[in-house]
């Protein structure tokens, strides 16, 4: 005679299919939320990296008493990433390099004369490649409906905001 405990060990195929179905339904609800979270993180990471690069350049310019620049890695587009380096006639010392943002769009809106590079003077002010104009503006990072802007004031101050535009505080 068989004992009843040996008959009830394990799961039936029906029980296993029910658990798998419930798991699949729950996963289908979680997937869009995960995708949205990843987009938001990509935007925050890119904006944070750019904010850090501008802050580093400004602080190094003030500490060293030299011009420090932030430029695109490939020299052309900011989507390739950016570099912080010392700007001088005898050569450029690389201080920090940032990789390209992941699945994030960049929109750049700076005052005229910036020439695709940002140079911080020893006093902490930012100027463009023309060497004359003080620079102010913003870089907006976006992916889907998530946006974050990094703002540069005329005095060289850097801040990050969640809105589409930078307003002077």
N, C-alpha and C positions, 0 to 999 in steps of 0.2 A: 504494500500500500504506500502511496506517495503522500508526503506531508504537504500541507497547504503552503508552507513558506517557500518551497522550491518552485511552486507554480507562479508566485507573484514577484519573483526577482526580475528587474529590468523594466523597459518601457515597450509598449506596443507600437506598431507602426503608425497607428492613428494618433496616438499621443505625441509622437515625434513630429508628425506633419502639422498638428495644431500649434505646437510650440514654434516651429519654423515659420508658419504663416503669421503668427502674432509678431514674431521678431522682424519679419520683412515689412509688415505694416508700420511698425514703430520706426524702423530705419528710413522708410520713405518720408515720414514726417520730419525726421532729423536732418536729412540731406540738404534741403533748402536753407535751413538755419545755419548749417555748417558752411555752406558756400557763401552766405552773406557775411558770416563772421570772418572768413578768410579774406574776402574783399576789403572789409573794414581794417583788418590787420595789415594788409599790404599797403593801404593808403597811409595808415599811421606810421608804419615802419619807414616808408619813403620820406614822408614829411619830417619825421624825427631825425633821419640821417642828414637831410639837407639842413635842417635847423642846427644840428650839431656841427656840420661843416662850416656854416657861416659863423657860428659862435667861436669855433676853434680859430678860424682865420682872424676874426676881430681881436680875440684875446692874444693870439701870438703876435699880431701887428703891434699891439700896445706894449706887450712885454719885451719884444725884441727891438722895438723902435724901427721896424722895417716894413716895407710893403708886402702883404701876404694876399695871394689870389685864390679864388675859387673858379675853376674852369671845367668845361666838359672833358671827360676822359679822352674822347677821340678828337677833341678840339672843335667839334661841330655841334653835336646834339647832346642835350642834357639827358636824354633817354639812355645814353650809353654809360651813365654814371658820372661822377665828378671827382675832382682832385683838389686838395688844398696844398699849395706850395709857396715857397718863398719866391718873390719876384725881384730879380736883379739882372743887370747886364751880363754878369759873368756866368750865369746859369741859374737853374731853378731847382732848389732843394725840395723834394717831395716830402710833405709832412704827413699826409693821410690820403688814402684812396677809398672811394665808396663805389660799390657795385651798382649796376643798373637796377632801377626799381622793377619789381615783379608785377606784371599785369596791371600797371598803373599809368595813367595818362598824365602828362605834365603840361600845364599852360603857364606861360611866362609873361608877365606884364610889368616891365620896368620902365623908368623914365628914359628919355632919349639919351643916346651916347654910350649905352652900356656895352655894346659890341660883343656880346656873348661871353663876357667875363666880369667877375666882380672882384675888385681890388680894395682891400682895407688898408688905409693909411695908418701911420704910427699913432695918430690921434684917435683912431677908432672909427673915423668916417669912411664910408664906402664910396667908391667912384667907379665909373665904367672904363672901358678900354680907351676912350678918348683922352683920359687923363685930366679932364677939366670938370666935367659935370659931376656933382654929387648925385649919388644914386639912391633911389628909393623905389619900392614896388613890391611885387609878390610873385611867388611861385605857387600855383594851385595844383594839388595832386588829387586825382579822382579815379574811381573805379565803381561802376554802377551808380548808385545814388549816394555813395560815400564821398565826401570831399573834405579836404583839409588844406589850409593855406599857410605858407611861411611868409611872414611879412618882414620887410627891411625898411626901417624909417630913414629919413634924411640924415639923422644923426648916427646911423650905423647900428641902431638897436635891432635885435632880431627877436621875433616872437612867433608863436604858432597859434592859429585859431581854427575852430571847426567850421566857420562860415565860408562862403564863397568869396567874399571880399574882405580886405583889410581896412579897418577904419582906425584912424589915429585915436589913441586912448585919451 
